[in-house]
Each structure stands twice: as structure tokens, then as C-alpha cells.
Amino acid sequence: MTRLTLTTADPLTVKADALVVAAYQGADDPVAADDRFAALVAAATLAGGTGKPGSVTTIPGGSAGGGVVAADRVVVVGIGAAPATDDQAEPGALADRVRRAAGAASRALAGHSKAVSTLSLIDPSAAAEGHLLGAYVFDTYKKPRSEPVQAIVLTVPSANKQAKQTLERATIVAESVAFARSLVNSAPNDLFPAEFANRASAAAKSAGLAVEVLDEKALAKGGYGGILGVGAGSSRPPRLVRVSYTPAKSAATVALVGKGITFDTGGISIKPGPKMDQMTSDMAGAAAVVATVLGAARLALPVTVIAYAALAENMPSGTAYRPGDVLRHYGGAASRGKPAPAGKTVHVLNTDAEGRLVLADAIVRACEDNPDYLVETSTLTGAQVVALGKRTMGVMGTPELRDRIAATAREVGEGGWAMPLPEHLREGLDSPLADLQNISGDPSGGMLVAGHYLAQFVADGLPWAHLDIAGPSFNDSKAYGYTTTGGTGVPVRTLLALLADLGAR
């Protein structure tokens, strides 16, 4: 990744390929966020600069700039309305505008060696995260036309211990997001369940974390009927991965569960061809929880974190599960000489509603760890995109935890909105043949119905939340701000912020 360092030097005097400065969007013309750069912003105005969020205007520096700046060029990035005029802004709104501006600047700086950024004078953490995430490139299969900017020097008033810790934390967070992005961006012929498990295990062991992988034989022995059923149609069998981080002192135990469908054809209920290639991202939830537990360990958060990645490939074949099949979910482990309890049965009406089937097994297993909180995340329903668009995740579950996570998601810039679980929608999952059916007969409220399905497997009294990230986890359009095309890494930053908050209490 791009290398970040700190400097207390006057940014106008630092020799570099570029100097990055911020401009607010004024009533008429952009206004420099720092008066020292007013002349530079005024020059950018003549070149079309507006100060609009995410806008980038480049003007010459050096001698062409009248000798006022040592950098070869000046990159003026817009961060929108000034805080004093933005009374309706939510907490974290300015920080995310800084983050987006930093990301846009990093993309504009591709191909350069060194830049100096003054965005860190507004918010050092947001600037660091934005610069790193905006510079992210996935180059496994194709080298970029221009390499990411090699180094960015962040201007700070003091390079003291606190500033260094802020930079270190922001770097860890950005690298955790990048880890999730790279898993999502990996082609499904390269990242199948066993390979995902191998990569997660290698990363966990390298970080000194405990890891357990259940293969198809262990899943069958344990009675994980949901995961096995979904994975039955593929020649590449399913896995359940458990990665745990246990600090010396722990304020709480949090279970994270992620959906890991490494490719989703829809199975026998096959999807339409257009955009099916994007179903390589159907394991974004699993990527996020693995990245989060690794990040929590690197940040040394005082919270025990146990992540479960439920992995399968949903394929149509002669061995695939069918509409009409009845599966039995994992019911729990045998204990004290007693046999394992029987899990709930589910009548499969649509094999493309497979995510809830693998998640139900993993949720029951995660509850056996007796966590204080359970948070599950998944690219679960197209209904999420219909309801909230591609940049806002739907958050369901225990009201207090649900609202807390939704607010945290908005504060860190990942977008979250609390959604209800109306009781009448639960009735749509009643089946005359089994304990449940995996879809209701009514397509309305599909995101909420899926949330109800998962709720049936959460232990009584356990605070829990379900994050539907079907849209936000994958950007199928052009890059914007610090979000590149492809995997976004949502909701890693939300989860890490939640864990940090839980650890601080």
C-alpha cells in the first residue's frame, strides 16, 4: 500500500510531486479550509474548482505558482460546506468528507512518487484512511496503467505520540479493509471455500490467532445441514471457519458471523445471466468478519472477538439441493454424554435464498461460545438494494444494538439505517411441512423476512444484529471518493469502530 509518514514542516516549503489542499464549497466560489492556501484555492477557482465534495482540481506549483509552493503541482480537493454552515450534518459527516477528498486525491496522484497532504490538519485519522483506501489497487490479474502514489506525507501540528498512534490505527483499519476488498475481488475460480479457508487460516496463524476449520466430513458429523445443503451442488465442498482473538483483559465477547458464498449461481433456482459475474462478491460478509478479527488483534482491542465464516459455492448440478427439499440445520453440540439436539428443519422453496441457510448453522454454532453480542453480516437480499440503494446497509436485530450499529456505520462513513422486524412478516416463514420455509410467498419486505429467518437461530436474550450489505459491499460503477470499483470492504470499519466502543466501556 501507499506509505504514509508525518511532518511538522510548512507544507508550502516541502519539495514533492504534489501538495494536496482542501476547499470548502462557498456561496459563490470555493473557500480555502486553511487561510494559508487561499491564493492556491483562488487559482484553482480560475481552473474550474468548486469545492464540491470529491471534486479535484490540479494547478501548477513551483515557479508556475509564483514561487509560493515548493511542490510541482497543487491538488485542490473539495470537502463541501464548511462546518459552521452545515448545521444538519450528522456526527462524522465532516470526517467522511475529508476521507472522500483524500481518496479522490490519492487516485488523482497515481503514477507519482510523493505528495504532501494538508487534509490531516482537518482530521488526521480520516485523511490517513482516505488516502490509503483511495490508493488501493487490486492488481492480481491486471497491472494498473499507473501505479498508486508511493508515499504521502501528512502535515500535522505535532508529530507526537498521539499523532503517531492515530496514524498507526488508521493504517491498520485501512489495511483491514484492503484485506477484505482483495478477498472479494479474487475470481471465484481462485477463491473457492477451501481456498478461502486456507487464506483466512494463514492470516490468522500469522497474527497468532486461534483458528479452526470444519471440512465437509466434520460438517456432516456435526449436522450442519444448511451449509452442506447449499454446497452439495459444487465439486468444491463447503467449509466453516472459526477465528478467535482473546486479549489478556476483555471487556466483552463478540461473535461475528459472515456469509461466504464464494460464488452464487442461485443453484437450481438459477439467476439471470446479466451481472451474475458479480456474485463473486457473495462472500463479502465472510471477508469482512475475518478482516475485522485480524484488525481487532492488530489494534489490541480489549474485546474477545470470535469470527465465523460460513463458506459454500451454490451451484446447479445432479447433486445440488432442490426446491422442495427439507434440510435440518445445526442444532448444537453434544455435551455431558447427551446427544446433540436436533436442529430446526427448513423447507427449501428457492435455492437462491441460500445465504440464510448457511448463516443459520453458523449462528447456532456462534451462540455456543456464549458471547455478549452477536453481529452477522451478509450480502443477503436484493431487497436491501431496492429499499436503501447501493450505499446504505440495512441493520436489523435487537433495537438497542441495531440502532447503535446503524449510527456507528453512518459516523464512519459506511452508511447504515435501522430497519424493523414487523411481527406479521414472520408468519410468511411458517411451513406446513417443516419448522420453517426459507422464503415467504409474498415478495414484499424481503430484507425484513430474511432478518426474521436469522432471528429464529439466535439464542434467547442475546443482543444481536444483522447487517444486510448486498449493495454497499460491491461497487459495480466507477470509483468515487475512497471507494474503488469492486469490493468496498464494507462493513469492516463499522465493526472495528463498534468493537473499539465496546472495549472502551
C-alpha positions as CSV (number, residue, x, y, z in Angstrom):
1,M,0.0,0.0,0.0
2,T,0.9,3.7,-0.2
3,R,3.3,4.6,2.6
4,L,2.2,7.4,5.0
5,T,4.5,9.5,7.2
6,L,4.1,12.6,9.3
7,T,5.7,16.0,9.0
8,T,5.5,19.3,11.0
9,A,7.2,21.3,8.3
10,D,5.4,24.1,6.5
11,P,3.7,22.3,3.6
12,L,4.4,25.2,1.3
13,T,8.1,24.5,1.6
14,V,8.2,20.7,1.2
15,K,9.5,19.5,-2.1
16,A,7.2,16.9,-3.6
17,D,5.3,16.0,-6.8
18,A,2.1,17.5,-5.4
19,L,0.6,19.4,-2.5
20,V,-3.0,18.5,-1.5
21,V,-5.1,21.3,0.0
22,A,-8.8,21.4,0.9
23,A,-11.5,23.8,-0.2
24,Y,-15.0,24.4,1.2
25,Q,-17.9,25.0,-1.1
26,G,-18.7,28.7,-0.6
27,A,-21.9,30.6,-1.6
28,D,-20.1,31.7,-4.8
29,D,-16.6,30.5,-5.0
30,P,-14.6,27.8,-3.1
31,V,-13.0,28.9,0.2
32,A,-9.7,27.6,1.4
33,A,-10.1,25.4,4.5
34,D,-6.8,27.0,5.7
35,D,-6.2,30.7,5.1
36,R,-2.5,29.9,4.2
37,F,-3.7,28.3,1.0
38,A,-6.2,31.0,-0.1
39,A,-4.1,32.1,-3.1
40,L,-3.9,28.4,-4.3
41,V,-7.6,27.9,-4.0
42,A,-8.3,31.1,-5.8
43,A,-6.0,30.0,-8.6
44,A,-7.9,26.6,-8.7
45,T,-11.2,28.5,-9.0
46,L,-10.0,30.0,-12.2
47,A,-9.3,26.5,-13.4
48,G,-12.8,25.4,-12.6
49,G,-12.5,24.4,-8.9
50,T,-15.8,24.4,-7.0
51,G,-15.2,22.9,-3.5
52,K,-17.9,20.4,-4.1
53,P,-17.4,17.1,-2.2
54,G,-15.0,14.8,-4.1
55,S,-14.1,17.4,-6.7
56,V,-10.4,17.6,-7.8
57,T,-8.7,20.5,-9.5
58,T,-5.0,20.4,-10.3
59,I,-2.9,23.5,-11.0
60,P,0.8,24.0,-11.5
61,G,3.1,24.6,-8.5
62,G,6.7,25.5,-8.3
63,S,7.8,28.5,-10.3
64,A,4.5,28.5,-12.2
65,G,2.8,29.1,-8.9
66,G,4.7,32.3,-8.3
67,G,7.2,30.7,-6.0
68,V,4.6,30.3,-3.2
69,V,4.8,26.5,-3.2
70,A,7.7,24.1,-3.4
71,A,5.6,21.2,-4.8
72,D,5.5,20.7,-8.6
73,R,1.7,20.9,-8.6
74,V,-1.2,21.6,-6.3
75,V,-4.2,19.3,-6.0
76,V,-7.3,21.2,-4.6
77,V,-10.0,18.8,-3.3
78,G,-13.5,19.8,-2.4
79,I,-15.0,18.9,1.0
80,G,-18.3,20.6,0.7
81,A,-20.0,23.0,3.1
82,A,-18.0,24.5,6.0
83,P,-18.9,23.1,9.4
84,A,-20.3,26.4,10.6
85,T,-22.9,26.4,7.7
86,D,-23.7,22.7,7.8
87,D,-26.0,22.6,10.8
88,Q,-27.8,19.4,9.7
89,A,-24.6,17.3,9.4
90,E,-24.6,14.1,11.3
91,P,-21.6,13.2,13.6
92,G,-18.7,12.1,11.4
93,A,-20.0,13.9,8.3
94,L,-17.1,16.3,8.0
95,A,-14.6,13.4,8.7
96,D,-16.1,11.4,5.9
97,R,-15.9,14.3,3.5
98,V,-12.2,14.6,4.4
99,R,-11.9,10.8,3.9
100,R,-13.6,11.1,0.5
101,A,-11.4,14.0,-0.5
102,A,-8.3,12.2,0.5
103,G,-9.4,9.2,-1.5
104,A,-10.1,11.2,-4.6
105,A,-6.7,12.9,-4.2
106,S,-4.9,9.6,-4.0
107,R,-6.5,8.4,-7.2
108,A,-5.6,11.6,-8.9
109,L,-2.0,11.2,-7.7
110,A,-1.5,7.7,-9.3
111,G,1.9,7.5,-11.0
112,H,3.6,10.0,-8.7
113,S,6.2,9.3,-6.1
114,K,5.5,11.7,-3.3
115,A,2.7,14.0,-2.2
116,V,2.2,16.3,0.8
117,S,-1.3,16.4,2.2
118,T,-2.8,19.1,4.4
119,L,-6.1,17.3,4.8
120,S,-4.6,15.9,8.0
121,L,-4.8,19.4,9.5
122,I,-8.6,19.0,9.5
123,D,-8.9,15.3,10.5
124,P,-5.7,13.2,10.6
125,S,-7.4,9.8,11.0
126,A,-9.9,10.4,8.2
127,A,-7.2,11.8,5.9
128,A,-4.9,8.8,6.5
129,E,-7.7,6.3,5.9
130,G,-9.0,8.1,2.9
131,H,-5.5,8.4,1.3
132,L,-4.8,4.7,1.8
133,L,-8.2,3.4,0.7
134,G,-8.3,5.7,-2.3
135,A,-4.9,4.5,-3.4
136,Y,-5.9,0.8,-3.2
137,V,-5.4,-1.2,-6.4
138,F,-6.2,-4.9,-6.9
139,D,-3.5,-6.0,-9.4
140,T,-3.6,-9.8,-9.2
141,Y,-4.8,-10.2,-12.7
142,K,-4.1,-6.9,-14.4
143,K,-1.5,-4.2,-13.7
144,P,-2.8,-0.7,-13.4
145,R,-1.9,1.9,-16.1
146,S,-0.3,4.0,-13.3
147,E,1.0,2.6,-10.1
148,P,-0.5,4.1,-6.8
149,V,1.2,7.1,-5.4
150,Q,4.2,5.7,-3.5
151,A,4.3,8.0,-0.4
152,I,2.1,10.6,1.1
153,V,3.4,12.9,3.9
154,L,0.7,14.1,6.3
155,T,1.1,17.6,7.7
156,V,0.4,17.7,11.5
157,P,0.9,20.4,14.1
158,S,3.0,17.9,16.2
159,A,4.4,14.5,15.4
160,N,3.9,13.4,19.0
161,K,3.0,10.0,20.4
162,Q,-0.7,10.7,19.9
163,A,-0.3,11.7,16.3
164,K,1.8,8.5,15.6
165,Q,-0.8,6.4,17.3
166,T,-3.6,7.9,15.2
167,L,-1.6,7.2,12.1
168,E,-0.9,3.6,13.2
169,R,-4.6,2.9,14.0
170,A,-5.8,4.5,10.7
171,T,-3.3,2.4,8.8
172,I,-4.4,-0.8,10.5
173,V,-8.1,0.0,9.7
174,A,-7.3,0.7,6.1
175,E,-5.2,-2.4,5.7
176,S,-8.1,-4.5,7.2
177,V,-10.5,-3.0,4.7
178,A,-8.0,-3.7,1.9
179,F,-7.7,-7.3,3.1
180,A,-11.5,-7.7,2.7
181,R,-11.5,-5.9,-0.6
182,S,-8.9,-8.3,-2.0
183,L,-10.8,-11.4,-1.0
184,V,-14.0,-10.0,-2.6
185,N,-12.1,-9.1,-5.8
186,S,-10.5,-12.5,-6.2
187,A,-12.0,-14.5,-9.0
188,P,-14.3,-17.4,-7.9
189,N,-12.2,-20.0,-9.8
190,D,-9.3,-18.9,-7.5
191,L,-11.3,-18.3,-4.2
192,F,-13.5,-21.3,-3.5
193,P,-14.4,-22.4,0.0
194,A,-11.3,-24.4,0.7
195,E,-9.0,-21.7,-0.6
196,F,-10.9,-19.0,1.4
197,A,-10.4,-21.2,4.5
198,N,-6.6,-21.5,3.6
199,R,-6.1,-17.8,3.2
200,A,-8.1,-17.0,6.4
201,S,-6.1,-19.7,8.3
202,A,-2.8,-18.4,7.1
203,A,-3.6,-14.8,8.0
204,A,-4.9,-15.9,11.4
205,K,-1.9,-18.0,12.3
206,S,0.5,-15.3,11.2
207,A,-1.3,-13.0,13.6
208,G,-1.1,-15.5,16.4
209,L,-4.8,-16.2,16.5
210,A,-6.6,-19.5,17.1
211,V,-8.3,-21.0,14.0
212,E,-10.5,-24.0,13.4
213,V,-11.7,-25.2,10.0
214,L,-14.5,-27.7,9.6
215,D,-14.4,-29.5,6.3
216,E,-17.3,-31.4,4.6
217,K,-16.7,-34.5,6.8
218,A,-16.7,-32.6,10.0
219,L,-19.7,-30.6,8.9
220,A,-21.6,-33.8,8.1
221,K,-20.6,-35.4,11.5
222,G,-21.7,-32.2,13.3
223,G,-25.1,-32.0,11.5
224,Y,-24.6,-28.7,9.7
225,G,-27.4,-29.3,7.2
226,G,-27.7,-25.8,5.9
227,I,-24.1,-25.4,4.9
228,L,-23.9,-28.9,3.5
229,G,-27.2,-28.5,1.6
230,V,-26.1,-25.3,-0.2
231,G,-22.7,-26.7,-1.0
232,A,-24.0,-30.0,-2.3
233,G,-24.1,-29.0,-5.9
234,S,-20.5,-28.0,-6.2
235,S,-17.4,-30.1,-6.8
236,R,-15.7,-27.8,-4.3
237,P,-17.1,-28.7,-0.9
238,P,-18.1,-26.2,1.9
239,R,-16.2,-25.1,5.0
240,L,-16.9,-23.4,8.3
241,V,-14.0,-21.3,9.6
242,R,-13.7,-20.0,13.2
243,V,-11.0,-17.4,14.0
244,S,-10.7,-16.2,17.6
245,Y,-8.8,-13.3,19.2
246,T,-8.6,-13.4,23.0
247,P,-6.8,-10.4,24.7
248,A,-5.4,-10.6,28.2
249,K,-8.1,-8.3,29.5
250,S,-11.5,-8.4,27.8
251,A,-14.5,-6.1,28.4
252,A,-16.9,-8.2,26.3
253,T,-17.1,-11.2,24.0
254,V,-18.4,-10.5,20.5
255,A,-19.3,-13.2,17.9
256,L,-19.1,-12.1,14.3
257,V,-20.8,-14.3,11.6
258,G,-20.3,-13.7,7.9
259,K,-21.9,-15.2,4.8
260,G,-19.3,-16.7,2.5
261,I,-20.9,-17.9,-0.7
262,T,-17.8,-17.8,-2.9
263,F,-20.0,-17.9,-6.0
264,D,-23.7,-17.9,-6.2
265,T,-25.5,-19.1,-9.4
266,G,-28.7,-19.3,-7.5
267,G,-28.5,-23.1,-7.7
268,I,-31.4,-24.9,-9.3
269,S,-33.4,-21.6,-8.9
270,I,-30.8,-20.2,-11.2
271,K,-30.2,-16.4,-11.5
272,P,-30.5,-14.5,-14.8
273,G,-27.2,-14.2,-16.7
274,P,-26.7,-10.4,-16.6
275,K,-24.5,-9.4,-13.7
276,M,-24.2,-13.0,-12.4
277,D,-20.4,-12.4,-12.6
278,Q,-20.8,-10.0,-9.6
279,M,-21.9,-13.0,-7.5
280,T,-18.2,-13.4,-6.8
281,S,-18.9,-10.8,-4.1
282,D,-21.4,-13.0,-2.3
283,M,-18.7,-13.8,0.3
284,A,-18.2,-10.2,1.3
285,G,-19.7,-10.8,4.7
286,A,-17.3,-13.6,5.5
287,A,-14.4,-11.5,4.2
288,A,-15.5,-8.6,6.4
289,V,-15.6,-10.7,9.7
290,V,-12.3,-12.3,9.0
291,A,-10.7,-8.9,8.3
292,T,-12.3,-7.5,11.4
293,V,-11.0,-10.1,13.8
294,L,-7.5,-9.7,12.3
295,G,-7.8,-5.9,12.6
296,A,-9.0,-6.2,16.2
297,A,-6.0,-8.2,17.1
298,R,-3.6,-5.7,15.5
299,L,-5.3,-2.9,17.3
300,A,-5.1,-4.8,20.6
301,L,-8.7,-4.0,21.4
302,P,-9.8,-5.2,24.8
303,V,-12.6,-7.3,23.4
304,T,-12.7,-11.0,22.7
305,V,-13.7,-11.5,19.1
306,I,-14.8,-14.8,17.5
307,A,-15.4,-14.7,13.8
308,Y,-17.3,-17.4,11.8
309,A,-17.1,-17.6,8.0
310,A,-19.8,-19.9,6.6
311,L,-18.4,-20.9,3.2
312,A,-20.1,-22.7,0.3
313,E,-20.4,-22.5,-3.5
314,N,-24.0,-22.5,-4.7
315,M,-24.1,-24.4,-8.0
316,P,-26.7,-26.4,-10.1
317,S,-25.8,-30.0,-10.7
318,G,-27.0,-33.5,-10.3
319,T,-26.1,-33.4,-6.7
320,A,-27.5,-29.9,-5.9
321,Y,-30.2,-29.4,-3.4
322,R,-33.6,-28.7,-4.9
323,P,-36.7,-26.6,-4.4
324,G,-38.9,-28.8,-2.3
325,D,-36.0,-30.4,-0.2
326,V,-36.2,-30.3,3.6
327,L,-32.9,-29.6,5.3
328,R,-32.0,-29.9,9.0
329,H,-30.0,-27.0,10.5
330,Y,-27.2,-27.5,13.1
331,G,-28.8,-27.8,16.5
332,G,-25.9,-27.7,18.8
333,A,-23.1,-29.9,20.1
334,A,-23.4,-33.0,22.2
335,S,-22.5,-32.3,25.9
336,R,-22.1,-34.3,29.1
337,G,-23.0,-37.6,27.4
338,K,-26.1,-36.1,26.0
339,P,-26.7,-36.4,22.2
340,A,-26.6,-33.3,20.1
341,P,-30.0,-31.5,20.0
342,A,-32.0,-31.7,16.8
343,G,-31.8,-28.5,14.7
344,K,-34.7,-26.8,13.1
345,T,-35.9,-28.1,9.8
346,V,-36.4,-25.9,6.7
347,H,-38.5,-26.5,3.6
348,V,-36.5,-25.1,0.7
349,L,-38.7,-23.2,-1.7
350,N,-36.0,-21.3,-3.5
351,T,-32.4,-22.4,-3.7
352,D,-31.3,-18.8,-4.4
353,A,-32.3,-17.9,-0.8
354,E,-29.2,-19.8,0.3
355,G,-27.4,-17.3,2.4
356,R,-29.8,-17.6,5.3
357,L,-29.3,-21.4,5.3
358,V,-25.5,-21.3,5.8
359,L,-25.8,-18.4,8.3
360,A,-28.3,-20.2,10.4
361,D,-25.9,-23.0,11.1
362,A,-23.1,-20.6,11.8
363,I,-25.2,-18.5,14.2
364,V,-26.2,-21.5,16.3
365,R,-22.6,-22.5,16.5
366,A,-21.5,-19.0,17.4
367,C,-24.1,-18.9,20.2
368,E,-22.4,-21.9,21.8
369,D,-19.4,-19.5,22.6
370,N,-21.7,-17.6,25.0
371,P,-21.0,-14.2,23.5
372,D,-22.3,-10.9,25.0
373,Y,-23.2,-9.7,21.5
374,L,-23.7,-11.4,18.1
375,V,-23.3,-9.4,14.9
376,E,-23.9,-11.1,11.5
377,T,-23.2,-9.5,8.1
378,S,-24.1,-10.7,4.7
379,T,-25.0,-9.9,1.1
380,L,-28.3,-11.4,1.8
381,T,-31.1,-9.8,-0.3
382,G,-31.6,-7.9,-3.4
383,A,-34.5,-6.3,-1.5
384,Q,-31.9,-4.3,0.5
385,V,-30.8,-2.6,-2.7
386,V,-34.4,-1.8,-3.6
387,A,-35.1,-0.4,-0.2
388,L,-31.9,1.5,0.6
389,G,-29.8,1.7,-2.5
390,K,-26.3,0.6,-3.1
391,R,-24.6,2.7,-0.4
392,T,-26.7,2.2,2.8
393,M,-26.7,-1.1,4.6
394,G,-29.9,-2.3,6.4
395,V,-29.4,-3.1,10.1
396,M,-31.9,-5.3,12.0
397,G,-32.0,-7.0,15.3
398,T,-32.1,-6.1,19.0
399,P,-33.2,-2.5,18.9
400,E,-30.5,-1.0,21.1
401,L,-27.7,-2.8,19.4
402,R,-29.3,-2.3,16.0
403,D,-29.5,1.5,16.5
404,R,-26.0,1.7,17.9
405,I,-24.5,-0.1,14.9
406,A,-26.6,2.0,12.4
407,A,-25.4,5.2,14.0
408,T,-21.8,3.9,14.0
409,A,-22.0,3.0,10.4
410,R,-23.1,6.5,9.4
411,E,-20.4,8.1,11.6
412,V,-17.6,6.2,10.0
413,G,-19.0,6.8,6.5
414,E,-20.2,3.3,5.6
415,G,-23.9,4.2,5.8
416,G,-26.4,2.3,7.9
417,W,-30.1,2.5,8.6
418,A,-32.1,0.8,11.3
419,M,-34.8,-1.4,9.9
420,P,-37.7,-3.0,11.8
421,L,-38.7,-6.7,12.0
422,P,-42.5,-6.4,12.0
423,E,-44.0,-9.5,13.6
424,H,-46.6,-10.1,10.8
425,L,-43.8,-10.7,8.3
426,R,-42.6,-13.6,10.4
427,E,-45.8,-15.5,9.6
428,G,-44.6,-15.8,6.0
429,L,-41.9,-18.3,7.0
430,D,-44.4,-20.8,8.5
431,S,-44.4,-24.1,6.6
432,P,-46.9,-26.9,6.7
433,L,-44.0,-29.4,6.1
434,A,-41.1,-28.2,8.3
435,D,-40.3,-25.8,11.1
436,L,-39.6,-23.0,8.6
437,Q,-39.6,-22.3,4.9
438,N,-36.7,-20.3,3.5
439,I,-38.8,-17.6,1.7
440,S,-42.3,-16.3,2.1
441,G,-44.9,-16.4,-0.6
442,D,-45.0,-12.6,-0.7
443,P,-42.0,-10.7,-2.2
444,S,-42.7,-7.6,-0.3
445,G,-40.4,-6.8,2.7
446,G,-37.9,-9.4,1.5
447,M,-35.0,-7.9,3.5
448,L,-37.0,-8.0,6.7
449,V,-38.3,-11.5,6.1
450,A,-34.7,-12.7,5.8
451,G,-33.9,-10.9,9.1
452,H,-36.8,-12.8,10.7
453,Y,-35.4,-16.1,9.4
454,L,-32.0,-15.5,11.0
455,A,-33.6,-14.4,14.3
456,Q,-35.0,-17.9,14.7
457,F,-31.5,-19.2,15.4
458,V,-30.2,-16.6,17.8
459,A,-30.0,-17.7,21.5
460,D,-32.8,-16.3,23.7
461,G,-31.8,-13.0,25.3
462,L,-28.6,-12.5,23.3
463,P,-28.3,-8.9,21.8
464,W,-27.8,-9.4,18.1
465,A,-27.7,-7.5,14.8
466,H,-28.0,-8.4,11.1
467,L,-26.2,-6.2,8.6
468,D,-27.5,-6.6,5.0
469,I,-24.7,-5.3,2.8
470,A,-25.9,-6.6,-0.6
471,G,-25.5,-3.2,-2.2
472,P,-22.7,-1.4,-0.2
473,S,-20.2,-4.3,-0.3
474,F,-19.6,-4.1,-4.0
475,N,-19.2,-1.1,-6.3
476,D,-20.1,-2.0,-9.8
477,S,-19.7,1.5,-11.1
478,K,-16.8,3.9,-11.4
479,A,-14.7,4.8,-8.4
480,Y,-15.7,7.7,-6.1
481,G,-14.0,9.2,-3.1
482,Y,-12.0,6.5,-1.3
483,T,-14.3,3.7,-2.8
484,T,-12.7,1.9,-5.7
485,T,-14.5,-0.3,-8.3
486,G,-15.2,-3.8,-6.9
487,G,-15.1,-4.9,-3.3
488,T,-15.6,-2.0,-0.9
489,G,-14.7,-3.7,2.4
490,V,-18.0,-2.6,4.0
491,P,-18.6,-3.1,6.9
492,V,-15.1,-3.6,8.3
493,R,-14.7,0.0,9.6
494,T,-18.2,-0.2,11.2
495,L,-17.3,-3.4,13.0
496,L,-13.9,-2.2,14.2
497,A,-15.5,1.0,15.5
498,L,-18.2,-1.0,17.3
499,L,-15.5,-3.2,18.9
500,A,-13.5,-0.3,20.0
501,D,-16.5,1.3,21.5
502,L,-17.4,-1.9,23.4
503,G,-13.9,-2.2,24.6
504,A,-13.9,1.4,26.0
505,R,-16.9,0.8,28.2
